[in-house]
Amino acid sequence: MISRSSSLYSYLGADSRSLSLSFNMTLPHILDEHPELTIDKFMSYQSDKDNLEGEKQKFKEPYKAADGTTGMAFQLGTKYTQDLAYDSAKSVLLDGSITGSLNQMDKHFIQSRYGITESSMNQVNFAANVVKNIVNNPLVAFTPTANAVNAAAAAEAEGKLKIENNQDLQLKYRIIDLIIYWTNIVRASVVNNSKNPIYGPPTIRLRHGILYQDIPCICTDYSISYNEAAGYDINTLLPRQLQITMKLEEIRTGNFGEFNTADIIEKDNLAGWEAVVLENTHSMDPGSGGTI
């Protein structure tokens, strides 16, 4: 949702347009409608103006996003399922009073979610029987074989590999990393460059339908909340729906010359009513109706 306000002309001219921008980022919606999205389509690349050849090369060999197994969402998500919740999930499956109320589909879901393999389940049952036999027959010596000792570790590795090879999880983690990146962009929209403070906050260009055509703005305030009813992603505890609100002020500087939509810099110059009445575009927006 976009709302705007403006004032009458003051003694020194018109005030900037003020806009309130509200939108949601919903994880299930993005997963279902835009699974092809990756960070490299939105990533801002650090430029080196002194290395002209290097800058040209970026257009020929664009940066590619890191593999899904190295992203923050994958690291945090798999750490939770493999390290923190793995033992609890296994204990649930081994509890006869609980599994008796679960159907086969639920059992398979828990095993798939937390990487619990049948071999690891069998090994746990085998170990439990060994302990039971030792308790019942304390005088009988038991020497575990090398295979028995290493079986649990092999089962754990097999379970972790199963999660890493799960394409659905890889897709979800990639989209979560993208949502986190978008959220951090919003958070960074009100600050300057800490290494060189003369660079102020970034310019935000608003493009939405036919009414808002590439309008340059600065963000004066923002808020990030979430919809509690939408729940959380179970692996990373990311809210499934983030609610973003931004307060924007239009800023028209360009090169302080005449308004010209044909030039990438001059299109950001200040435009008056003459741009609507006299110019071919009949618009004050830099995008001149060509960008939707």
N, C-alpha and C positions, 0 to 999 in steps of 0.2 A: 504494500500500500504506500502511495506517495501523496502527501498533501503539501501545499505551498501557501505562502503568504507574502504579501508585498505592501509597501506603503505608497502614499502619494509622493509626488516629487517634492523634495525639500529645497531649501535655498541653494544648496550646492549641487543638487542633482538627485537621482533616484537611488534608494537603498538597494543593496543586493537582494536577490530573491532568496528567501529562506524556505528550505524544504525539509520535511520530516519523512524519512524513508524507513519503512518497516517490512521485514521479510523473515521467512522461516527457512531453516536448513533441516530437512527431515531425512534421516538416514535411510529408512526403508524406501522412500520415494526415489531418492537418488540411485539406490541400488537397482531398483526396478526399471526406472526410466532412462538412466544415463550410466550404464555400467562401463561404457567406453572411456569415461573421463579419467585423466591421469594428471598428476601434479605438473609434469613438464609442459602441459598446455597452458598453465597459468603462472608458472614460476618466473619471477623477475631475475634477470641475470646481471651480475655485477659487471659493469663495463670498464674498459681500460682505454681511455681516449687517446693515449699515447701509442697504443699498439693497434694501428689501423688495420694491419693485415689480420691480426687476431680477431678483431671485431668483424671483419668481412667473413672470416672462416666460420663464425657462429651461425651465419645464415646457411652455410653449406652443410655443416655438421652440428645441428642443434643439440643442446643438452638433453639427455634422457633421464627420466626419474630413476631413483634407486630401485633395485629389485625389492619386491614386496616383502621378502624375508628379512630385510634390513630396516624396514620402516619402524617408526615408534609404535604404531598400533600393533604390528605383528609381535614386537618384542614384549610389550606389556600384556597383550592378549594371551600369547602362548605361555608367558611366565605364570599367568593366573591359572590357566587350565592345566598346565603340566606340573607346576611346582606347588601352588597353593591349594587348588581344588582337586587335584588328581587323587590324592589319598582319600579325601572325603567321599568323592564319587565312587571310588572302588569299595570303600567300606559300606556304602549304601547297597551296592550290588551284591555284596557278600552277606548282607543281613537278610536272613530268610523271612523275618517278620515284615520287612519292607518290600522285598522283591516279590513276595507272594501276592501283593496287590498290583504289581506292574505287569502289563502285557508285554509280549515279545518286542513290539515296536518301540515301547518306552525304554526297554533295556538296551536295544540297539542304538537308540538315540543317545543315551547317556554314555555308552561306550564310544560312539563316534565323536561326541562333543569333547570328551576328555582324553581321547586317545588310549582307551583301555582295551587291550586286545584279549582274545580268548586264551592265548598262551599264558598271559600274565595272570588271568583268573585261575587257570588250571594250576599254575605254579603256586599261587597263594593257597589254594585248596590242598595241594600236595604238602606244602609246608605245615599247614594246620593239622593234617593227618599225622605227619611225622611227630609233631609236638604231642599230639594226643597219644600216640603209641609209646613215646618215651615216658609220659606220665603214667600210663597203664603198666609199662614194663621197664621200670627204672634200671634194672640190672642188664638190660640188653643194650650193648654198645651200638652207636650209630655214627658212621663216618660219611658225611655227604660227599658225593662225587663232584668233580669239577663242573660237570654239566648242570648239576643241581644248584651249585653255588652261583653260576653265571646266568642261570635262566631268568632270574628276576631282572637283572641289568639289561639283558637282551630284550626282554619284554618292554621295559621302559623305553629303550631306544626305538623299538618298533612303534610304540605308541606315539612318540614325538615325531617320528618320520611321517606317520599317517596324518598328523595335523599339518605338517609343513607341505605335504602333497595335496592337501584338500583345496581344490580350486575355488570353492565357494568362500572358504575362509580367507584365501588370498585376495579375492575380489573385495570382500568386506573390509579387510584391513587397509587396502589401497584407497577405498572411498573414505574411510575414517581418517586416514592421514590427510586426504584432500580437505575434508571438513575442518580439521584442526588447522591446516594452513590458511583456509579462508577466515577462520575465526581470529587467527593471529594477525591477518591483514587488517581486520576491523580494529583490533586493539592497537595496532601501530598507526592508525590513520590520524591520531591526534598528537603525535610526537614528532620532533625534528630528528635530524641526523646527529647522534651523539658524538661522532668523530669529527664532524664539521657543522657546528650549530647554525652557520649562516644558511644552510639548507633547511628550510622550514618544513612543515608537515606536507605529506604528499598530496598531489592533486587527484581528486576523485572525479572520474568522468561518468556521468549518469546517462545511461542509454536504456530507455524503456519505451517500447512501442513508438508511436509516431509523435507523441507529445514531448518527449524528452530525448533530444538528439545530441548526444555527446556533450552535455553541459558540464563545464569545469567547475568543481566545487572544492571547498575544504570542509572537513568534519570538525565541528565544534564540541560535539558530545556524542556519546553512544551508550547503549546498554545491552547487555547479553543476559538473557534468562532462558528458562527451559520449561517445557510442558510436562508437568509431573505425571499426567495421565498417560503420556506416550511411553513411559518407562525408560529403561536403560539398555544399552548393549551389555550382555552378560559378561563378556570377556574383558572389556576395557572400562566399563561403567560410564561410557559416554552417553549423555541423554540422547534419546532417539530424535528429539525435535528441539533444536535451538531457535530461540526467538530473538531477532536482532532489530534494534531501533537505532537510527543514526540521524543526527541533526546536521544538516548541510547548509552552507552558505555559498552562493554562486560567486565566483571570482573571475573577473575578465581583465586580463593584463595583456597577454600576447607580447607584442613589441611596442605597445602604446601608440600604434598607428591606426589606420583605417580598417574597418571590419571587412574581411574578404574570405569567404568560405572556400575559395580555391587554394588557399595557402595554409599549410599545416600550423603555422605560427599565427598568422594574421587572423585566422578564424576565431581566435580567442580574444581578439580586441573587443572593446566595448561597442555594442550595437544599440541603436535607437530605433524610433518608429520608422525612420527612413528605410531600414532594412526590410521591414514588412511591406511598406507601401511602394517603394521604388525599386528594390532589388528583385532579381529574377526568382530567388528562392522564397520570397515572401515569408521569411522566418528570421528570428534573431538567434536561433540555435546554431552552433558551429557545425553540427552534422548536416544541416540544410536539408533535412528530410530524406537523406539517402541511406541512413543507418537505422536498422530496426533490430 
